Amino acid sequence: MASKLTLDGGIALVTGAAGGIGKETALAFAEAGAKGVIFADINHEGVQAAAEESRKYARHAEYRALAIKVDISNAESVQSLVASTMKEFGRIDYAVNIWRAISLSRPPTLDLDVFSKVSDTNILGAVLFVRAVMAAMASQEPLVFPGTRRHGPRSLGRGSIVLLGSTNSLIGAPGVISYGTSKHAVIGIMKSAAVDSLALQSAIRVNTVCPAFVDTPMIQSAIEMNPMVKHAIDNMTPFKRAATVDEVADYIVFLSSPSASFIHGTALAIDAGFTLPAPVLPQ
Ligand SMILES: NC(=O)c1ccc[n+]([C@@H]2O[C@H](COP(=O)([O-])OP(=O)(O)OC[C@H]3O[C@@H](n4cnc5c(N)ncnc54)[C@H](O)[C@@H]3O)[C@@H](O)[C@H]2O)c1
């Protein structure tokens, strides 16, 4: 099914774009009409294939896709990703920070080595991305989209940044202290970045999306490690299923688009009601 979201150009940079939510998001930007999409991932062959595949769906007449290898937890690698993107495309309008966050959700739940490793990867990766992308966005002119209905042109500002949280950013869950803490930190990074003077002066929007279970290779390995994950999806989620990757990708493209030009500093659950305080009971 073709996406109903439309973008009239703009350059998207998506990390973790070799698989799962990241790949689907990068493809969704191509399909929505982005002029260029940068597919970045630690898996270089994977992003080369995904970038190639995107040409099938791209709608912009001058569409260009580029695959770049990046380790999102390495400062030099992230700076180099942003520098290469600016050199090739001259700007970044929609930046999405996704990668396989480490979960390591087996006991002991508060092993300090695990905690340090998870923090170094999950928290540092988000900070490095925001730092590098925000500086690049601040140096570019705002992107303005043609008006709709009775209204004049709408400015996207100098860019939009979306970070991947999780419902573990919003609620506690047993057995995942390190992962849950790091995902709460992603919201802290997003909120701090959203009120940073650079974001406000440059009109850069920063938001987080917080999915519950999503059907990706990451959730498949979680199920292999712990069959209770499948049991939870089948029995504890309101719709008795995981989200599909396109349900999450569409949400991210919407948040990045001019339609969301007044949405800033939010952590939006995409969970079919999983984090509502009371369980959703059968009627
Ligand atoms: N799948 C879920 O149920 C779910 C739910 C909530 C939140 N999330 C979050 O969404 C994000 C993506 O999850 P997914 O399920 O799509 O994962 P995935 O494992 O399917 O894909 C992640 C991608 O990240 C890449 N990657 C791994 N380490 C990297 C690194 N250091 N630098 C750059 N790229 C790297 C992998 O090569 C892979 O292509 C994670 O942050 C996860 O915490 C996932």
The ligand as a Tripos MOL2 file, in Angstrom:
@<TRIPOS>MOLECULE
LIG
   44    48     1     0     0
SMALL
NO_CHARGES

@<TRIPOS>ATOM
      1 N1         11.5300   -3.8730   17.6630 N.am      1 LIG1
      2 C1         10.8720   -3.4520   18.7340 C.2       1 LIG1
      3 O1          9.9880   -4.1170   19.2830 O.2       1 LIG1
      4 C2         11.1840   -2.0930   19.3090 C.ar      1 LIG1
      5 C3         10.2890   -1.5450   20.2300 C.ar      1 LIG1
      6 C4         10.5610   -0.3020   20.7880 C.ar      1 LIG1
      7 C5         11.7100    0.3770   20.4400 C.ar      1 LIG1
      8 N2         12.5770   -0.1780   19.5410 N.ar      1 LIG1
      9 C6         13.7910    0.5650   19.2320 C.3       1 LIG1
     10 O2         13.8860    0.7750   17.8310 O.3       1 LIG1
     11 C7         15.2640    0.7760   17.4450 C.3       1 LIG1
     12 C8         15.4510   -0.1170   16.2510 C.3       1 LIG1
     13 O3         14.9850   -1.3900   16.5550 O.3       1 LIG1
     14 P1         14.7530   -2.5080   15.4290 P.3       1 LIG1
     15 O4         13.8440   -3.4660   16.0580 O.co2     1 LIG1
     16 O5         14.4050   -1.8870   14.1290 O.co2     1 LIG1
     17 O6         16.2200   -3.1330   15.3460 O.3       1 LIG1
     18 P2         16.8860   -4.0900   14.2370 P.3       1 LIG1
     19 O7         17.8580   -4.8980   14.9700 O.co2     1 LIG1
     20 O8         15.8560   -4.7760   13.4290 O.co2     1 LIG1
     21 O9         17.6540   -3.0520   13.2730 O.3       1 LIG1
     22 C9         18.5960   -2.1940   13.8140 C.3       1 LIG1
     23 C10        19.6380   -1.7410   12.7730 C.3       1 LIG1
     24 O10        20.6640   -1.0410   13.5160 O.3       1 LIG1
     25 C11        21.9270   -1.3820   12.9610 C.3       1 LIG1
     26 N3         22.9630   -1.1350   13.9520 N.ar      1 LIG1
     27 C12        23.2740   -1.8910   15.0440 C.ar      1 LIG1
     28 N4         24.2960   -1.3290   15.7150 N.ar      1 LIG1
     29 C13        24.6120   -0.1780   15.0550 C.ar      1 LIG1
     30 C14        25.5750    0.8430   15.2890 C.ar      1 LIG1
     31 N5         26.4020    0.8060   16.3250 N.pl3     1 LIG1
     32 N6         25.6350    1.8820   14.4160 N.ar      1 LIG1
     33 C15        24.7850    1.9390   13.3560 C.ar      1 LIG1
     34 N7         23.8480    1.0050   13.0950 N.ar      1 LIG1
     35 C16        23.7720   -0.0480   13.9440 C.ar      1 LIG1
     36 C17        21.7750   -2.8500   12.5910 C.3       1 LIG1
     37 O11        22.7460   -3.2220   11.6300 O.3       1 LIG1
     38 C18        20.3460   -2.8910   12.0470 C.3       1 LIG1
     39 O12        20.3020   -2.6540   10.6430 O.3       1 LIG1
     40 C19        16.0450    0.3760   18.7010 C.3       1 LIG1
     41 O13        16.5740    1.5350   19.3030 O.3       1 LIG1
     42 C20        15.0190   -0.2450   19.6040 C.3       1 LIG1
     43 O14        15.3660   -0.0600   20.9540 O.3       1 LIG1
     44 C21        12.3300   -1.3890   18.9620 C.ar      1 LIG1
@<TRIPOS>BOND
     1     1     2 1
     2     2     3 2
     3     2     4 1
     4     4     5 ar
     5     4    44 ar
     6     5     6 ar
     7     6     7 ar
     8     7     8 ar
     9     8     9 1
    10     8    44 ar
    11     9    10 1
    12     9    42 1
    13    10    11 1
    14    11    12 1
    15    11    40 1
    16    12    13 1
    17    13    14 1
    18    14    15 2
    19    14    16 1
    20    14    17 1
    21    17    18 1
    22    18    19 2
    23    18    20 1
    24    18    21 1
    25    21    22 1
    26    22    23 1
    27    23    24 1
    28    23    38 1
    29    24    25 1
    30    25    26 1
    31    25    36 1
    32    26    27 ar
    33    26    35 ar
    34    27    28 ar
    35    28    29 ar
    36    29    30 ar
    37    29    35 ar
    38    30    31 1
    39    30    32 ar
    40    32    33 ar
    41    33    34 ar
    42    34    35 ar
    43    36    37 1
    44    36    38 1
    45    38    39 1
    46    40    41 1
    47    40    42 1
    48    42    43 1
@<TRIPOS>SUBSTRUCTURE
     1 LIG1         1 GROUP 0 **** ****
